[in-house]
Amino acid sequence: MLEKIRVRFAPSPTGPLHIGGARSALFNYLLAKKTNGDFILRIEDTDLERSSLASEENIKQSLRWLGINWNEGIDVGGPFGPYRQTERLDIYRKYVDKLLEAGFAYRCYCTEEEIAAEREMLMAKGELPRYLGKCRCLTPEQEQEYVKQGRKPVIRFRVPENETIIIEDLVRGNVTFESNGIGDFVIIKSDGIPTYNFAVVIDDSTMHITHVIRGEEHLSNTPRQLLIYQALGLKPPKFAHISLILGKDRSKMSKRHGSTSVVNYQEAGFLPEALVNYLALLGWAPEKEEEIFSMDELIEEFSLERVAKNPAVFDMDKLNWLNGYYIRESSVEKITELAIPYLRKEGLISDDISAQEYQWLSQVVGAIKHKVVSISQIPAYVKVFFPMEISVKDEEAKVILAGEQVSQVARVLLSKLEQSEEINPASVKKMLKEITKELKLGGKLVYMPLRVALTGEMHGPELHDLIAFIGLKEVRNRLAQTLPEVIS
Ligand code: GLU
């Protein structure tokens, strides 16, 4: 029987979930779901200073929002916990002892100043900064002396000399590193906390991870990790390093290029479906030409073979387009619900709205939802449906409003509205058509001035939607401001 696939997402909780991290999580999740495997969420919080529970919460919230749920790990538990590294110190200790005993690791008493001086000296010579092994062969007496001086040791891994390390990467093919360039690296810091490169090996191994899918920035860590697997006689997982995400100018994606945290996209009114769809296409190429994929379709279609080696360029226009698509495809009820907090924030609606107001609001949202690319744009688009003061600022709009036919057009509209039993978009649409016919005017001479008179702007929602949803009273109010002569 084939081994069950077990993958993990192992963020360091040192900030909000990043777009790149979300993509790694997604690829892992897709592979797990596709193969009925396990997807594990592990928190790598060994950087005590920079890790925070707030970041951990943010990461979990963002993953859940995206629909990336873990079936093992932090919060949900599982057979190989704990799933937070700072709760696993006893586990690491056992493996460190093994390495120390077998001579694969040693205590290093060099001070930070000594290490810094060594780095500088190597860099000045144009060499790779690395630890040259001063403490590699200390005698017990020398060690005692250092301890007496009060020095606190770190534990370093003894990197073998002249070894070629080959990573058989599922995305990048074979990638080769020479051990001589590596230098003995720290696996346990002086406060007893393991470093990432060590803890990750012990965790991936004891959690029976079969595939490690992570960002390319970790590729240079992998040879170190492989050396630890080798020293401990453990079987390494398969590795897949996915390419960096670049900004449009082809430099590494950073805040300069737009938001980098998932929560920013959530707050800006993106739908999780759109972000998931977009992230999947960042580095993975579907077999079909299609670009729209639901999570279920992604699970169906995903394969590591179709993950590209070259970097992916973050294209905001495409994300906007996808988001607009998902907004159009979503029900009016869903988009109205999502829009409510944004409308509240803008002061357009109060905290509790009546069923009638809700009904009206959803019609208004329905009238503009095809125009927006994010939920946060909705207040700007629906503002014009709420009672407002009209001011005409644009010169061209002023000219349109001053047209000789305008007062008559407005008068006819008013009388039709006054006489009609029911005002709804269809009935108003009919009225507007009748006006053009009755007054023998081209559409432009009817629609444009009315739009300007009722909104102050030359662009906006469909005129019949606007008139129907603001209703007769507000039509009067607005005309009283822009065409006072028509209000008797
Ligand atoms: N804690 C590491 C990070 O957040 C995980 C890297 C890995 O997946 O091994 O970058």
Residues whose N, C-alpha, C, O or C-beta is under 5 A from the ligand:
A	BS01	LIG	A10 P11 S12 E44 V200 R214
